[in-house]
Amino acid sequence: MAKLRPAEWKSSSLAPREFLRTLVTASGVALLTYIGFAIGLKMTAIGFLYLLLVVATALFFGVWQASLASCLSAACLDYFFTIPIFRFAIADPQDWIALGTFQATALVISRLSSKELHSTRLATQHRMEMEQLYELSRNSLLMDLHQPPGPQLAVLIQRIFSTSAVALFDWNLNRTDRAGDWAAGEEELAKAAFDADLGQDDAHTQTRQRILRTGAGAVGALVLRGQSSALVADALASLSAIAVDRYQSFEKEERAESARKSEQLRAAVMDALAHEFKTPLTAVQTASSGLLELKGLSDSQIDLVRLIDDEAVRLNALCTRLLRTAKLEAQQLDLEMEEVNLKSLIDEVVADASRGREERGRMNIAIDDSELSVRVDRGLLAMILAQYIDNARKYSTPGTPIEIAARRSRTEVLISVHNFGPTIPLEDREQVFERFYRSSALKEVVAGTGIGLSIVRKAAEAHHGHVWVISDEKEGTTFFLSLPGSARRKL
């Protein structure tokens, strides 16, 4: 036996139902005619009864059965109730009026009934879709944000909306997640829709493509296969975009929180180590100072002891700097604000930073006003200047001058340290002030940790100032520090 195709199966299943409706319609007309003739109803009364039968047939069975009922009713009315009875007299205008009335009633009622049934089906479908969308939105809020949203959304959409297949492409994660049955070669259908930035519908394959958009732009694409309306596809795309955006926001918050905790731990460790180092360094410095006071040391021994003493003093200063840095980053440092003469402070820092007569000769100080002063924390400003000068000394071409300048404008005091040497690429000039960041063009030139300039920026921000750098092969490299004319204490 040959297998029926879907259209043939549908036709074969409808045929018995249509035959049964036709049989019921004819039986109804026959029964009404028998009862009316048996009790002797007049033509007017039986005519209204036939009209009610046509209306009922139109409401429950449709226009074709209602037309059959109207024709049979008109024929029975003429044959059994119109004089002369038991004979057709179709030529009588009353018969045509009755037939026309029955047919008009059948058409109007069936039309209204069909429209009402269609509206009811649409309302039921919309209510079901709203319930499904509500269920999806509720479940999307309960998703595990520690896991990528794509697999979770694809499974939810397919389960709730009973679609045959779902694919979701997440641009930020660069991954496509699928649920349901997809044919070979359709693995990248969602990614292709995103790349083309095209949302479209294919009625032949019942496939709908939508781009996921948020306030920041397109974040992915959604492809649905199965029976679903365009409005539902648009709503699913919006809900999916919101879920993807929530995941991205949560991920950023997680990274920020992790970085914050890591920074707190690092600052605590730095603070603890600096405190631990100061005790043995103090002992070393005391011992070296005592050795210098002893008599009988040879010249070479004295040189070695002085070297130990100098380096102990230097390490002790570094520990002090680390302690202040840890407090700066934890925002626990109380600034000791005072009026500081810049020329005096710069001379002091240059003297400490210069090693030997040759290095002192490279340092050029340019301050137009010897009385120029600024209200700052002297220790922090000295630390900034020492870091700038130390960087200039390490990265400058040997023998080239290093210029330290300071001047006042109407609203600020500007301090700069200039040197000639390797240039800092444009893309690195902002990032060199980030912790542990070192310019790719310079990190092979001189060893370092990448924390000095980050400390400089923190110290500047504590005074409501800011730092930046410019670098050019011809003009050299200049680091700047800008401080308010009357630097305020950080709250």
Buried (B, 14 or more C-beta within 10 A) or exposed (E): EEEEEEEEEEEEEEEEEEEEBBEBBBEBBEEBBEEBBEEEBEBEEBBEBBBEBBBBBBBBBBBBBBBBBBBBBBBBBBBBBBEEEEEEEEEEEEBEEBBEBBBEBBBBBBEEBBEEEEEEEEEEEEEEBEEBBEBBBEBBEEBEBEEBBBBBBBBBBBBBBEBBBBBBBBBEBEBBBBBBEBEEEBEEBBBBBBEEEEBEBEEEEBBBBBBBBBEEEEBBBBBBBBEBEEEBBBBBBBBBBBBBBBBBEEBEEEEEEEEEEEEEEEBEEBBEBBEEBBEEBEEBBEBBBEBEEEEEBEEEEEEBBEEBBEBBBEBBBEBBBBBBBBBBBEEEBEBEBEEBBBBEBBBBBBEBBBEEEEEEEBBEBEBEEEEBBBBBBBBBBBBBBBBBBBBBBBBBEEEEBBBBBBBBEEEBBBBBBBBBBBBBBEEBBEBBBBBEBBBEEBEEEEEBEBBBBBBBBBBBBBBBBBBBBBBEEEEBBBBBBBBBEBBEBBE
